[in-house]
Amino acid sequence: MWKTFSNNKLAVAGLLTIIILALLAIFAVKIVPYEPSAQNILQRLQGPSLTHLLGTDDLGRDVCSRVIYGTRISLSVGFIAVGIAVLLGILFGAVAGFYGGWIDSVIMRFVDIMFCFPTFFLILMIIAVLGPNIYNVMIVIGLTSWPGIARLVRGEILSVKEREYVYAARAIGASDIRIIFRHILPNALAPVLVTATLGIADAILIESGLSFLGLGVQPPMPSWGNILTAGKDYIEYAWWLTLFPGLMILITILAYNLVGEGIREIVDPKQ
């Protein structure tokens, strides 16, 4: 599997990028040159220099420090939101695919209803009710992202549950829970890994969009989205306020998409 993955140079580059971003997030406290919320009005809107590598914002805060701390926020939102979505998707998809009948119909009709709503506007509505903060953002993105995973898991289980080893497990009296979690799910989760990898990129993009609109992570906590918001009013003469957080969003999402495509090559039997 690693040999197949390593042959895809773009996927390897994406994986290395994700590792670097993860190290930035983990060791942000030791890496940042300045406290991300420390203000210095005398140094406001200074361009990139040796003192401030990525310049300063309208309050004199170091953009480099804020972007590095924003990595921690964005990756946390991506992993936790996708973790919630994967757990719910596997649970509902496994139950629907294994039992079938009216249980399958009820769950899949609910999934169809969820697909009818524009996801981003549904998230906006829920955030407006619950209030904007990082925890609500994680939960809401997770609760609105599981239907696609549920449909994928259901399709895989409909195929796997007809295999001979499942019939053998039934014949020796194994319980439904043991059959699902011991014999079926391990053989149906490969596509879910691809979807989860791509889902992290989507979650990061959604969080950045919400923070840009003022409905995500709230200041003074830095995230790439609200750094962009602070910089949009000065874009004509303080280009660094939008360029660097925008590049971080672009690089991160591209890296996860490249890794997702690399994993797809591994798990796709047609490759």
C-alpha positions in Angstrom: 0.0 0.0 0.0 2.8 2.4 0.9 4.6 1.6 -2.4 1.5 2.4 -4.4 1.0 5.6 -2.4 4.6 6.7 -2.6 4.5 6.3 -6.4 2.1 9.3 -6.4 4.5 12.2 -5.9 1.8 14.7 -5.5 0.2 12.6 -2.7 3.5 12.3 -0.9 4.0 16.1 -1.2 0.5 16.6 0.3 1.3 14.2 3.2 4.5 16.0 4.0 2.6 19.3 3.9 0.0 18.0 6.4 2.8 16.7 8.7 4.4 20.1 8.7 1.0 21.8 9.4 0.4 19.4 12.2 3.8 20.1 13.7 3.1 23.9 13.5 -0.2 23.4 15.3 1.3 21.1 18.0 4.3 23.3 18.8 2.7 26.7 18.0 3.4 28.0 21.5 7.2 27.4 21.1 7.3 28.5 17.4 5.5 31.8 17.4 7.8 34.9 17.7 5.1 37.0 19.4 1.9 36.5 21.5 -0.8 36.4 18.8 -3.1 38.8 20.6 -0.4 41.2 21.7 -1.1 44.7 20.3 1.3 47.4 19.4 -0.4 50.4 17.7 3.0 52.0 16.9 3.8 49.1 14.6 0.3 48.7 12.9 0.1 47.8 9.2 3.8 47.2 8.8 4.8 45.1 5.8 6.8 41.8 6.0 10.3 42.4 7.4 12.9 40.6 9.5 11.1 41.8 12.7 7.7 40.7 11.5 8.0 38.0 8.8 4.5 38.3 7.6 3.9 41.9 8.6 1.4 43.3 11.2 -2.3 43.9 11.2 -4.4 47.0 11.9 -3.8 46.6 15.7 -0.1 45.9 15.4 -0.4 42.2 16.0 2.1 39.9 14.4 0.5 38.2 11.4 2.9 35.3 11.4 2.0 34.4 15.0 -1.7 34.6 14.2 -1.4 32.5 11.1 0.5 29.8 13.0 -2.1 29.8 15.8 -4.8 29.7 13.1 -3.4 26.4 11.9 -4.2 24.9 15.3 -7.8 26.2 15.1 -8.4 25.1 11.6 -7.0 21.6 11.9 -8.8 21.1 15.2 -12.1 22.0 13.6 -11.4 19.8 10.6 -10.5 16.7 12.6 -13.2 17.0 15.3 -16.0 17.9 12.8 -15.1 15.0 10.5 -14.8 12.7 13.5 -18.4 13.5 14.4 -19.6 13.1 10.8 -17.7 9.7 10.4 -19.1 8.3 13.6 -22.7 9.3 12.8 -22.3 8.2 9.1 -21.0 4.8 10.1 -23.6 4.2 12.7 -26.6 5.1 10.5 -25.2 3.6 7.4 -24.3 0.3 9.1 -27.8 0.0 10.6 -29.6 0.9 7.4 -27.5 -1.4 5.2 -27.5 -4.4 7.6 -31.1 -4.5 8.6 -32.7 -3.1 5.5 -36.5 -3.0 5.3 -38.4 -0.1 6.9 -35.3 0.8 9.0 -33.3 1.3 5.8 -36.2 3.3 4.2 -36.6 5.7 7.2 -32.9 6.4 7.5 -32.4 6.9 3.8 -35.4 9.2 3.4 -34.0 11.3 6.3 -30.6 11.3 4.4 -32.5 12.5 1.3 -34.1 15.3 3.2 -30.7 16.4 4.6 -29.4 16.5 1.0 -32.2 18.8 0.0 -30.9 21.6 2.2 -28.0 23.7 1.0 -25.4 22.7 3.6 -23.7 26.1 4.1 -27.0 27.9 4.5 -28.2 25.2 6.9 -25.0 25.7 8.9 -25.5 29.5 8.9 -29.1 29.1 10.3 -28.0 26.7 13.1 -25.0 28.9 14.0 -27.3 32.0 14.1 -29.5 30.1 16.6 -26.8 28.6 18.8 -24.3 31.5 18.6 -20.9 31.7 17.0 -18.0 30.0 18.7 -15.5 27.3 17.9 -17.3 24.5 19.7 -20.6 25.2 17.9 -18.8 25.3 14.6 -17.2 21.9 15.1 -20.5 20.3 16.2 -22.7 21.9 13.5 -20.2 21.0 10.6 -20.1 17.4 11.9 -23.9 17.1 12.3 -24.5 18.4 8.7 -21.7 16.3 7.0 -22.7 12.7 7.9 -25.4 11.9 5.3 -22.9 11.4 2.5 -20.8 9.0 4.6 -24.0 7.2 5.7 -25.0 6.6 2.1 -21.5 5.4 1.2 -21.3 3.0 4.2 -24.8 1.6 3.4 -23.8 0.8 -0.2 -20.6 -1.0 0.9 -22.5 -3.0 3.6 -25.2 -4.0 1.1 -22.4 -5.7 -0.9 -20.3 -7.1 2.0 -23.2 -8.6 4.0 -23.8 -11.1 1.3 -20.3 -12.6 1.5 -19.7 -16.2 2.6 -17.9 -15.3 5.8 -20.9 -13.3 7.0 -23.2 -16.3 6.5 -20.6 -18.4 8.4 -20.7 -16.0 11.3 -24.5 -16.2 11.4 -24.3 -20.0 11.3 -22.1 -20.2 14.4 -24.5 -17.9 16.3 -22.7 -14.6 16.3 -24.7 -11.6 17.4 -25.7 -8.8 14.9 -23.4 -6.3 16.7 -20.4 -8.7 16.4 -21.2 -9.4 12.7 -21.4 -5.7 12.0 -18.4 -4.4 13.8 -16.1 -7.5 13.6 -16.8 -8.9 10.1 -18.6 -6.3 8.0 -17.4 -2.8 8.9 -13.6 -3.6 8.7 -14.2 -4.7 5.1 -16.4 -1.7 4.2 -14.4 1.3 5.6 -11.8 1.8 2.9 -13.9 4.3 0.9 -14.8 6.1 4.1 -11.1 6.8 4.7 -11.0 8.6 1.4 -14.2 10.5 2.1 -13.0 11.5 5.6 -9.7 12.9 4.2 -11.5 15.0 1.7 -14.0 15.9 4.4 -11.3 17.5 6.5 -10.5 19.9 3.7 -14.2 20.8 3.3 -14.6 21.3 7.1 -11.6 23.7 7.1 -13.0 25.6 4.1 -16.5 25.9 5.8 -14.9 27.1 9.1 -12.9 29.7 7.2 -16.0 30.9 5.4 -18.0 31.1 8.7 -15.2 33.0 10.4 -14.9 35.3 7.5 -18.6 36.1 7.9 -18.2 36.6 11.6 -20.1 33.5 12.5 -17.2 31.2 13.3 -14.2 31.5 15.6 -14.5 34.9 17.3 -11.7 37.4 17.9 -9.3 37.7 19.6 -8.9 34.0 19.0 -7.1 33.8 15.6 -8.3 31.7 12.7 -7.5 32.1 9.0 -11.0 33.2 8.3 -11.2 36.1 10.7 -7.6 37.2 9.8 -9.0 37.6 6.3 -11.9 39.5 7.6 -9.6 41.9 9.4 -7.6 42.4 6.3 -10.3 43.0 3.7 -10.6 46.7 4.6 -6.9 47.3 4.0 -6.4 45.1 1.0 -5.4 48.0 -1.3 -2.3 48.9 0.7 -1.8 46.0 3.3 -1.9 43.0 0.9 -0.1 40.7 3.4 -3.2 40.6 5.6 -5.2 38.6 3.0 -2.4 36.9 1.0 -0.8 34.8 3.7 -4.0 33.4 5.4 -5.4 32.8 2.0 -2.3 30.9 0.9 -2.6 28.8 4.1 -6.2 27.9 3.3 -5.2 27.0 -0.3 -2.2 24.9 0.7 -4.0 23.0 3.4 -7.0 22.1 1.3 -4.9 21.2 -1.7 -2.7 19.0 0.6 -5.7 17.1 1.9 -7.2 16.7 -1.6 -3.9 15.3 -2.9 -3.7 12.8 0.0 -7.3 11.8 -0.5 -6.6 11.0 -4.2 -3.5 9.0 -3.2 -5.6 6.9 -0.7 -8.3 6.5 -3.4 -5.7 4.8 -5.7 -4.8 2.4 -2.9 -8.3 1.3 -2.0 -9.7 1.3 -5.6 -9.5 -2.3 -6.9 -9.7 -1.0 -10.5 -6.3 0.7 -10.1 
